[in-house]
Amino acid sequence: MPKKDLQQMIDAISNFNITGVLNGCIAYGNGHINDTFLVICYDEAGKEHKYILQAMNQYVFKEPEKVMANIERVTAFLRTQTDNPREVMSLIRTKDNQAFFKDQFGSYWRMYDFITDAICLERPDCTEDFYQCAVAFGKFQRYLNDFPAESLYEIIPDFHNTPKRFEHFSQAVKQDAFERAKDVQEEIAFLTARQNFYPILTDSFKRGVLPLRVSHNDTKSNNVMLDASTRKALCVIDLDTIMPGFSVTDFGDAIRFGASTADEDEQDLSKVRLNLDMFRMYTKGFLDGCSGMLGNDEIMLLPEGAKMMTIECGMRFLTDYLEGDIYFKTAYATHNLVRCRTQLKLVQEMEEHWDEMKSIVKQYCR
């Protein structure tokens, strides 16, 4: 995505209903998708006002108007569910009362109120932090329980349709455009052997067992704001990928990332383990946040959600490796393959501890 120059940012800022006079605008955060800036203003009384300005990545999000329509509707609904303004991201509207500004170069900009006295963590520092992240995403589900999920735009079609992901993977194996398949036969066999597992969630939805909900689709800890003093959950951020989906995939993606003992691209697979204490803590936090809104069938599919998101991610890494590393950013030639192997090792860990995972979630059934 082309970098924005200072004048372009200033022009964008001038189109939003901010309080005070612009004093500074600096790059902010560690996000890899959108360009994010901290905007600092001062009013006549000398009071500081902070905002988050973002230039949306139009390579990733081809229809930014739909992204913003989803965000606008969901945040408005969330504000009807809580009296605490710090629990919801607040869009700053433009001077012509729009949720975003499109500049003369075709770039899309949006602005949020800055959430003060808050932190977000790249990885949880302890089990309590992981619990609080789980509470935040559980509350996100509970607050949106009555929101008509089917009315949202599907920002990335079939994002977590694992059977379709497997079709794509199988085609990549067949085409073998970069002649890499010969070196990954073990990984191909691993993914192929589990193809009967992939339709479990989609079939459960078709049977009415798994309800359609508003899903966040990027439930890492760095997308949760915690109060800086109490470290209690405040709100969920980064709403670009909210769309119709399943609670269990949001749960599962958090487990894939947060309950692994190793980084996503750890090359020493002996370091990759499933931390059952973290799984247990996240389960408790997520269901505490949901506060009884999930049915027993949905709760019992939480382990399937964790395994599905992990194996799907591994499949996507291997697909990209076979297709020449065209989707995920890589730092070296086998980076995607290393990522794939890490995910598949975590799947093995889940399979070895399957009965324990099921037992943990079962205690929350009514």
C-alpha positions in Angstrom: 0.0 0.0 0.0 1.5 3.4 -0.9 2.6 5.5 2.0 0.7 8.6 2.7 2.5 12.0 2.7 2.1 14.5 5.5 -0.1 16.9 3.5 -2.4 14.1 2.5 -2.8 13.2 6.2 -3.4 16.8 7.2 -6.0 17.2 4.5 -7.7 14.0 5.7 -7.7 15.2 9.3 -9.2 18.5 8.4 -12.3 16.7 7.1 -13.2 15.1 10.4 -15.1 16.7 13.3 -12.2 16.9 15.7 -12.0 19.0 18.8 -9.2 21.6 19.0 -6.3 22.5 16.7 -4.0 19.9 15.2 -0.7 19.7 17.1 0.9 16.5 15.8 0.4 13.3 13.8 2.7 10.3 14.2 2.8 6.7 13.1 1.3 4.5 15.7 1.1 0.8 16.6 2.4 -2.4 15.0 -0.4 -3.1 12.5 0.6 -4.7 9.2 -2.5 -3.9 7.2 -3.6 -0.3 7.5 -1.5 2.9 8.0 -2.2 4.0 11.5 -1.5 7.4 13.1 -1.9 9.1 16.5 -3.4 12.5 16.1 -2.9 15.0 18.9 -5.0 18.2 19.2 -5.4 21.0 21.8 -8.5 23.0 22.4 -8.6 26.7 23.5 -8.3 25.8 27.1 -5.2 23.8 26.5 -6.8 20.4 26.9 -5.4 17.6 24.9 -7.6 15.5 22.6 -6.3 12.3 20.9 -7.6 10.4 17.9 -6.6 7.4 15.9 -6.4 8.0 12.1 -6.2 5.2 9.6 -5.7 5.0 5.9 -7.4 1.8 4.9 -5.5 -0.9 2.9 -7.4 -1.1 -0.4 -5.3 -4.0 -1.6 -6.6 -6.2 1.3 -10.1 -4.6 1.5 -11.3 -4.2 -2.1 -14.6 -2.6 -1.0 -13.8 -0.2 1.9 -17.4 1.2 1.9 -18.7 -2.2 2.9 -16.1 -2.5 5.6 -17.1 0.8 7.0 -20.8 0.1 6.7 -20.3 -3.0 8.9 -18.2 -1.2 11.4 -20.7 1.7 11.6 -23.6 -0.6 12.2 -21.9 -2.8 14.7 -20.4 -0.1 16.8 -23.7 1.8 16.9 -25.4 -1.4 18.1 -22.7 -2.1 20.7 -23.3 1.4 22.2 -26.9 0.4 22.9 -25.6 -2.6 25.0 -23.3 -0.8 27.5 -23.2 2.4 29.4 -19.4 2.4 29.4 -18.1 4.4 26.4 -14.6 2.8 26.7 -16.1 -0.6 25.9 -16.8 0.5 22.3 -14.7 2.0 19.5 -16.2 5.4 18.7 -16.0 6.6 15.1 -15.4 10.3 14.5 -17.7 11.4 11.7 -16.6 13.7 8.9 -17.9 17.2 8.6 -20.5 16.0 6.1 -21.6 13.3 8.6 -20.0 10.3 7.0 -18.1 7.4 8.7 -15.1 7.8 6.4 -13.4 10.3 4.1 -12.3 9.5 0.5 -9.6 11.9 -0.7 -8.8 13.2 -4.2 -6.3 10.3 -4.7 -9.0 7.7 -3.9 -7.6 6.8 -0.5 -10.1 6.0 2.3 -9.6 7.4 5.8 -11.3 6.9 9.1 -10.9 8.2 12.6 -11.6 6.9 16.1 -11.5 8.4 19.5 -8.3 7.4 21.2 -8.9 5.1 24.2 -6.9 6.6 27.0 -5.2 4.8 29.9 -5.4 1.5 28.0 -2.9 -1.1 26.7 -2.9 -3.9 24.3 -0.6 -6.9 24.4 1.2 -8.6 21.5 1.1 -11.8 23.6 -0.5 -12.2 27.1 2.0 -11.8 29.9 0.2 -14.3 32.1 -2.9 -16.4 32.2 -4.9 -13.6 33.8 -4.2 -11.4 30.8 -5.3 -14.2 28.5 -8.5 -14.6 30.6 -9.3 -10.9 30.2 -8.8 -11.0 26.4 -11.2 -14.0 26.4 -13.7 -12.0 28.5 -13.6 -9.1 25.9 -14.3 -11.4 23.0 -17.0 -13.2 25.0 -18.7 -9.9 25.8 -18.4 -8.9 22.1 -20.4 -12.1 21.3 -23.0 -11.4 24.1 -23.5 -7.7 23.2 -24.1 -8.7 19.6 -26.3 -11.7 20.3 -29.4 -9.9 19.0 -27.7 -8.2 16.0 -28.8 -9.7 12.6 -25.5 -11.2 11.6 -26.8 -12.2 8.1 -27.3 -8.5 7.4 -23.6 -7.8 7.4 -21.5 -7.7 4.3 -19.2 -10.7 3.8 -15.9 -8.8 3.6 -13.8 -11.8 2.6 -16.1 -14.5 1.1 -15.6 -18.0 2.5 -13.0 -16.8 4.9 -13.4 -19.7 7.3 -15.0 -22.2 4.9 -12.5 -24.9 5.5 -13.8 -27.3 2.9 -13.3 -24.6 0.2 -9.8 -23.9 1.7 -9.1 -27.6 1.2 -10.3 -27.5 -2.4 -7.9 -24.5 -3.0 -5.1 -26.4 -1.3 -5.7 -29.6 -3.4 -5.6 -27.5 -6.6 -2.3 -26.0 -5.6 -0.9 -29.5 -4.9 -2.1 -30.6 -8.3 -0.7 -27.7 -10.2 2.6 -27.6 -8.2 3.6 -24.4 -10.1 6.9 -24.1 -8.3 7.7 -27.8 -8.1 7.7 -27.7 -4.3 5.2 -30.6 -3.6 7.9 -33.3 -3.7 9.5 -31.7 -0.6 6.2 -31.5 1.5 4.7 -34.9 1.0 4.4 -35.5 4.7 2.5 -32.2 5.2 0.2 -33.0 2.2 -0.6 -36.4 3.6 -1.3 -34.9 7.0 -3.9 -32.4 5.6 -5.4 -34.9 3.2 -5.9 -37.6 5.9 -8.1 -35.2 7.9 -10.4 -34.0 5.1 -13.4 -35.6 6.7 -13.0 -33.2 9.6 -13.2 -30.0 7.6 -17.0 -29.9 7.0 -17.9 -30.3 10.7 -18.6 -26.7 11.4 -20.3 -25.9 8.1 -22.4 -29.0 8.4 -23.3 -28.1 12.0 -24.5 -24.7 10.7 -26.6 -26.3 8.0 -28.2 -28.7 10.6 -29.1 -25.7 12.8 -26.7 -26.8 15.6 -24.3 -23.9 15.2 -25.9 -20.5 14.9 -24.7 -17.7 12.6 -23.3 -14.9 14.7 -21.2 -11.7 14.2 -17.6 -12.9 14.2 -14.6 -10.8 14.6 -12.2 -13.1 12.7 -8.9 -11.8 14.2 -9.1 -12.6 17.8 -5.4 -12.1 18.8 -4.6 -10.5 22.2 -3.4 -7.4 20.4 -6.9 -6.7 19.3 -8.1 -6.2 22.8 -7.7 -3.0 24.9 -7.1 -3.6 28.6 -7.4 -0.9 31.3 -3.8 0.2 32.0 -4.4 0.3 35.8 -6.6 -2.7 36.4 -5.7 -4.8 33.3 -9.4 -5.6 33.0 -10.9 -6.0 29.6 -12.2 -2.8 28.0 -13.0 -3.3 24.3 -12.3 -5.2 21.1 -10.6 -3.3 18.3 -9.7 -3.8 14.7 -13.2 -4.5 13.3 -12.3 -4.7 9.6 -13.1 -8.3 9.3 -16.4 -8.4 11.3 -18.9 -10.4 9.2 -21.3 -13.3 9.5 -19.6 -16.3 11.1 -19.3 -18.6 14.1 -18.5 -18.0 17.7 -16.4 -21.2 17.8 -14.0 -19.9 15.1 -13.4 -16.7 17.0 -12.7 -18.8 20.0 -10.5 -21.2 18.0 -8.3 -18.5 16.4 -7.5 -17.1 19.9 -6.5 -20.6 21.1 -4.4 -21.2 18.0 -2.4 -18.1 18.7 -2.5 -17.7 22.5 -2.5 -21.3 23.9 0.6 -22.4 21.9 3.9 -22.5 23.7 5.8 -21.2 20.6 5.7 -18.5 18.1 3.8 -19.0 14.8 7.1 -19.5 12.9 9.1 -21.5 15.5 11.5 -23.8 13.6 12.1 -26.1 16.6 8.9 -28.1 16.7 9.8 -29.6 20.0 8.9 -26.2 21.5 5.4 -26.3 20.1 2.9 -27.5 22.7 -0.7 -26.9 23.6 -0.8 -25.1 26.9 -3.9 -26.6 28.6 -3.8 -24.1 31.4 -4.1 -21.3 28.8 -6.8 -23.3 27.0 -8.7 -23.7 30.3 -8.3 -20.1 31.2 -9.4 -18.8 27.8 -12.4 -21.1 27.9 -13.5 -19.8 31.3 -13.0 -16.1 30.2 -14.8 -16.5 26.9 -17.8 -18.2 28.5 -17.8 -15.8 31.4 -18.0 -13.0 28.9 -20.7 -14.7 26.9 -22.6 -15.1 30.2 -24.7 -18.1 29.3 -25.7 -17.1 25.8 -24.1 -20.1 24.1 -26.0 -23.3 24.0 -24.6 -26.7 25.0 -24.1 -27.8 21.4 -22.2 -24.6 20.6 -20.0 -25.0 23.7 -19.1 -28.5 22.9 -17.9 -27.4 19.4 -15.3 -25.0 20.9 -12.5 -27.6 20.7 -13.5 -28.2 17.0 -13.2 -24.5 16.5 -9.7 -24.5 17.9 -8.6 -27.4 15.8 -10.3 -26.1 12.7 -8.7 -22.7 12.9 -5.2 -24.2 13.5 -5.4 -26.8 10.7 -7.0 -24.2 8.3 -4.2 -21.8 9.0 -1.5 -24.5 8.4 -3.3 -25.4 5.2 -3.3 -21.7 4.1 0.5 -21.4 4.8 1.2 -24.6 2.8 -1.0 -23.5 0.0 0.8 -20.2 -0.2 4.2 -22.0 -0.1 3.1 -24.2 -3.1 1.9 -21.1 -5.0 5.1 -19.2 -4.6 4.4 -17.1 -1.4 2.0 -14.7 -2.9 -0.3 -13.9 0.0 1.6 -14.0 3.3 4.7 -11.8 3.8 7.8 -14.0 4.2 11.3 -13.3 5.6 13.0 -16.3 4.0 12.4 -18.9 1.3 10.8 -21.6 3.6 9.0 -19.2 5.9 5.5 -20.3 5.0 6.5 -24.0 5.2 7.9 -23.4 8.7 4.6 -21.7 9.7 2.7 -24.6 8.3 4.7 -27.2 10.2 4.2 -25.2 13.5 0.4 -25.2 13.0 0.3 -28.9 12.1 2.3 -29.7 15.2 -0.2 -27.8 17.3 -3.0 -29.8 15.7 -1.2 -33.0 16.7 -1.0 -31.6 20.3 -4.8 -30.9 20.2 -5.5 -34.4 19.0 -3.4 -35.9 21.7 -5.2 -33.8 24.4 -8.7 -34.0 22.7 -10.4 -35.7 25.6 -9.0 -33.1 28.1 -10.2 -30.3 25.8 -13.6 -31.7 25.6 -13.8 -32.3 29.3 -12.8 -28.7 30.0 -15.6 -27.2 27.9 -18.2 -29.8 29.0 -18.1 -28.5 32.6 -19.8 -25.3 31.2 -22.7 -27.1 29.7 -26.0 -26.6 31.5 
